[in-house]
Each structure stands twice: as C-alpha cells, then as structure tokens.
C-alpha cells in the first residue's frame, strides 16, 4: 500500500461478552459509544451439543446505530425467541472506529 491510499474496510464483528440465556428471556442492553459511521449490534446465539460444546444457531441483528464523535448512551431491548438457546454473545459490527464504555446487559422473564 502506498502512502495516502485507504483500504476498503469490511464489517468486523467484535464479540464482546458471552453469557447464559435461554429462549423467552428478555435482555435489556445499554452501552455508551462514540465513533464513525454505523455500528451493528448483534446477538450470537448458541446451544450446547451432547458433548457439551457450543454450537452456533443464529445471529439476531438488534440495531444499526449511527455513531457520533461525542459519547452517547444507547439502549436496546430484545427477547430471545430462537428455540433451545442456552448461551448468547453480544457483538458489535463496525467498519470504521468504535469506542465502547459501560456495556451492561440485564435479563428478565
């Protein structure tokens, strides 16, 4: 790459945290963020195999958020509807810059 050229960036998913969750649970997600362009908030869903390993089931897109250079608080509510889910991973997909702080997920039935 020569000076001044810019690489085309693709969406890079960053799985921030994994935790136990099951079908029917409601998740309230809050985070502070700043950055450039869009960030996709996703929930990776897994079930356990008979051997005890995690098997990917589905990705739910929770939101596409337009970021700003200033810190801003974002929230999202989501119900786990996929059958037999036992573990989820909160992920953020970015194609520019993203800075996160105080990411919190609370569960309720």
Secondary structure, DSSP 8 states (H G I E B T S, - for coil): --TT-------EEEEEEEEE--TT-EEEEEEEEEESSEEEEEEEEEEE-TTS-EEEEEEEEEEEEE--SS-EEEEEEEE--STT--EEEEEEEESS-EEEEEEEEEEE-
